[in-house]
Amino acid sequence: MLAKLTAKNQITIPKAIAKNFPGVEYFEVSLRDGEIVLSPVVVARTADRLKAIRTKIRDLGLTEKAVEGAIRWARGKRKR
């Protein structure tokens, strides 16, 4: 299939290709061995990502104090 680059550097993905990616609005664009590669990306809202993180922390049984300690350790400000 052929796609034309417009004066505004835009390319329309042919319908026959786009139909294989239902619901995808964003693509990661990269260059690999002289070829343009498009990879579908699902962009999650910040609130949804935070909810998933909080759920995982709860499911792991981590306490707020343990998380604070891990953050302190990661920042190099360990309690002495």
C-alpha positions in Angstrom: 0.0 0.0 0.0 1.1 3.5 -0.7 0.7 6.4 1.7 1.6 10.0 0.9 3.5 12.4 3.2 1.7 15.8 3.3 3.2 19.2 3.4 2.4 19.2 7.2 4.4 15.9 7.7 1.2 13.8 8.1 0.5 10.4 6.8 -2.9 8.7 6.7 -2.8 5.0 7.6 -4.7 3.1 5.0 -8.1 1.7 6.2 -7.0 -1.9 5.5 -4.2 -1.5 8.1 -6.0 0.8 10.6 -8.9 -1.7 11.0 -6.4 -4.1 12.7 -5.9 -1.7 15.5 -9.5 -0.9 16.9 -9.6 1.7 19.6 -5.9 2.7 19.1 -5.4 6.5 18.9 -1.7 6.8 19.4 1.3 5.1 17.8 5.0 5.2 19.0 7.1 6.2 16.0 10.6 4.9 15.6 13.3 4.4 13.0 14.7 0.9 12.6 17.3 0.1 9.9 16.1 3.0 7.7 12.4 2.1 8.1 9.7 4.0 9.9 8.0 1.7 12.5 4.7 2.4 14.1 3.8 0.6 17.3 0.3 0.9 18.9 0.3 2.6 22.3 -2.5 2.6 24.8 -2.5 5.8 26.8 -4.0 5.5 30.2 -5.3 8.4 32.2 -3.2 9.3 35.2 -6.1 8.5 37.6 -6.4 5.0 36.2 -2.6 4.4 36.5 -2.6 5.6 40.1 -5.6 3.4 40.9 -3.8 0.4 39.5 -0.7 1.2 41.5 -2.7 1.7 44.7 -4.5 -1.6 44.1 -1.2 -3.5 43.6 0.3 -2.0 46.8 -2.8 -3.0 48.8 -2.8 -6.5 47.3 0.9 -6.9 48.2 0.0 -6.0 51.8 2.4 -3.0 51.9 1.7 -0.4 54.5 2.0 3.4 54.0 5.0 3.4 56.4 6.7 0.7 54.3 6.2 2.7 51.1 7.5 5.9 52.8 10.6 4.0 54.0 11.2 2.7 50.4 10.9 6.2 49.0 13.3 7.5 51.6 15.7 4.7 50.8 15.5 5.3 47.1 16.1 9.0 47.5 19.2 8.2 49.7 17.7 9.8 52.8 17.7 6.8 55.0 16.8 7.2 58.7 19.8 6.6 60.9 
